[in-house]
Amino acid sequence: MESLKTNPRSLSLVASVFVLLVQLRLGLSGDCPADGRTWVPFGDGCYHFVHGEEDRIKSYTFERAKTLCQGFELLTIQSAEENDFVIKYSPAVWKNEINIWLGMYYDTNSDNMKWLGEQPVGFSNWEDGPSPSDLITLDTCVALHCNTGKWENVSCMDQTENGVVCETAQKAEEVKPKSSALLSGLVIFSVVAIMAVSAVMWVVHQRHNPGSSMLAAFEYHPPFRVLDTDRSCLVESEETDSVP
């Protein structure tokens, strides 16, 4: 009997289903802090625009801004898209012109501006320049003007700003239980797909081998028995022996 060839497309379909199931089982979903405050997701980060009860003063020193974001980072901006997100979302929170503290300082060891998390400054959008001559380097911080999107050097100790944004990375969580229904559906689909592929393989086999069965390979072998000719010989031998 000719061997049955497996359809590559069918195997590809079954493999794809199982890969998807594994990805769902091991999948991760982003999440923002659940601390009672409003966090806005963007990219891989979460942003809290300080407002409401915590925004009554609307005038913050750099140290006060860091305190409001305790446990999280003061706003850091790594791209033009992130800069645009902040200035476009700000009017939904604040109605006036807002200058937001950035979590940046002048590092005297490297003579460069750095983020508070010690990351180097890759993207920038300076209004005048990173280090104006009228500020002492140890007293150089940065504010973002929401009306222009530009950055300006300001005094860390003497300046107050009226906007604070806290930032944190989205944490990775295991897929929530609500996804189990989808997972169960995909398991059922994979079983049905395997059954369908098996049926197609059987039909193809029957067409190429009419009248045969896929179980033909399992031949029936009856128990060992004495052939009829052997029996006749034994009978004749007995009769001969019985003659006087």
N, C-alpha and C positions, 0 to 999 in steps of 0.2 A: 504494500500500500504506500502511495506517495505521502510524504510528510506534508502537513498542513502549514502553509506559510502565514505568518502573522502580518496583519496590515499595519504598517508603520504609523499611519495617521491615527489609528485607533489607540495604539500604545501611547502616542503623544498626547492624546486627549486625556487618557487615564492618568498619565504622569502629571499633566498640568493641574488636574483636579486635586491630586494629593499634595502637590507643591503649595497650592492655594490654602489647603487645610492646615498645613504645617505653618505657613506664614500667619494665619489667623490665630493659631494656638500660641505662637510665640510673639505675636504682634504687640506693638507698643503704641500708646496714644498719649499725646501731650496733654498737660493739665496745668492750670494756674492755682495759686494758693487759695485755700478756702478759709480765710481769716476774717470774713465779714466785710471786707472792703471790696470795692469794685476794681477788678483787674481786666485789662483789655489785652487779648492775645494779638500778637503781630509777629510773623516769622517764627523764630524759635523762642521768643521772649514774651513776657507778660509785663504790662505797664499799669501802674496805679497813679492816676492824676489826683493829687491831694485836693480835696474839696469838702464841702459840707461842714460838719462839726469840727473837723480838724483844720479847717481853712478860715477860721473866724478872724485871725490876725491879718492874714494876707500880706505879711511882710516878714521875710525870713532871712536870718544870717546864714552863712554857709554851714556853720556848726548846727544850727537848728534844722536845716534841711537834712543833714546827715542823720540827725536824731529821729526825724519823722520817718526815715527809711531804714531805721535800725533793723538789722536782720536781713535786709535786702540792699541792693546797690542804688546809689543816686544815679540818675539817668546817664547812660553812656551811649554814644551814637557811633555806629561802625560803618554806616553806608548812607548814600544820598536818599535811598528809599526809606530808611529808618528816620532820617531827618524830616522828610516830607510827611511821614505818618504822624509825627509828633505835632508839627505845626498845623496839619489839617484836622487833627482830632481835638486840639486845644479849644477851638471855639465852642465845641459841644459841652465843655466843662466850665470854661471861663468866658465871660462876656466882654472883658476889657482887654487892653493890650497887656500881654504877659511876657515877662522875662523869666526864663526857667534856669535854675542852677544846673550846671553839668557837673558830673562827678570827676572833675579833672583838676590837676594841680601842676605846678612847675617843679620838676625834679632837679635839684641842684647838682646831684651826682652825675647825671647824664646831660645836664643843660638842655633838657627837652621837656615838653609837656607830656604828662602821663595820666592815664585813668587811675582812679583810686584803687582799682583791682590790680594795678601794676601792669596792665596791658599797654603796649605802645599805641600811639595815636596813628591809625592808618588813614581813615577818612577825616577830612576837616572842611569847615566852611567859614573861614575867618572873614570878619568884616574889614579889619585893618591888618592884623598880623598876629602871630602866636605870642610875641613877647614885646609889648610896648615899653618904651624907655621911661615912662612916667610912673611905672609901678615897680616896687621892689620884688625881686624874683620870688622871695619867700612868701610874698603876699599876693601872688598871682593866681586867680581862679578864673572861671569862664561861665558866661551866661548866654543862653540861646534866646534871641529875639523872635517871638512867634510871628510878628507881623512881616518880618523879612526872611526868617530862616537862617540869619547870619549869627556867627559866634563873636562874642566880644570879651576881651580880657577885663576883669573887674577885680576889686580888692576883696580878698577872702575875709578880712577882718572888719572893714569899714562899710562895705556895700551890703545892702539888703535887696532881695528880689521878691517878686510876688507870685512866683510859680515854682512848684516842686513836683517832680515826677520820680516815682520809685520804680525800679526795674528788677526782674529776676528771670532766670531761664525757666522755660517750661519743664516740669519734671515728667519723667517717663513712668507710666503706670501700666500694669498688666491690663489687658482688655477686660472691660467690665462684664458682669454676668449677663447683661442684656444682649450681648453678642452671641450667647449660647444658642439662641433660636436660629440665627443665621448659620452658625457652625453645624447645627443638627441638619438643617436643610441641605447644606453642601454635602454632608455625609450621605444623606439619602440620595442626592443627585449622583454622587460618585458610584453608589451601589447600582443605581439604575443604569448609569453609563456603562459600567462593567458588564451588566447583564445584556445590554443592547449590543455591545461589541462581541460578546460571546455568541449571541444569536446570529449576527452577521457572519461571523467566522464559520458557524455551522452551515448556513445557507451556501456560502462560497464552497465549502467542502463538498456538499451534496451535489452542487452543479458540476464540479470537476470529477466527482466520483459517484455517479448515479447508482442507486441501489446499495451503496455501502453505508456503513454506520461508523460514527466516530469511536464506537466501542468495539469495532471489529478487531482491534489489536488484542483485546482480551479474549482469547480463544478458549473454548470449553474442552477440557480433557477428561473423559470419563475414567472411573477407577479401573485399574488393571484387571483384565479378565482373560480367561483361557479361550483361545480361538476354537471354533467349532470343529475344524479338522483335527486339532489336537485331542478333542474329546472323543471323536470317532476312533482314533487310534487307541485310546485308552480302553474303550469298550471292547474292541476287537481283541486286545491283549488279554482282558479279563475272561472273555469267552473261551479263548484258546487254553488258558490256564485251567479252566473248569472242566475241559474234556477229559474223560478217564483214559 
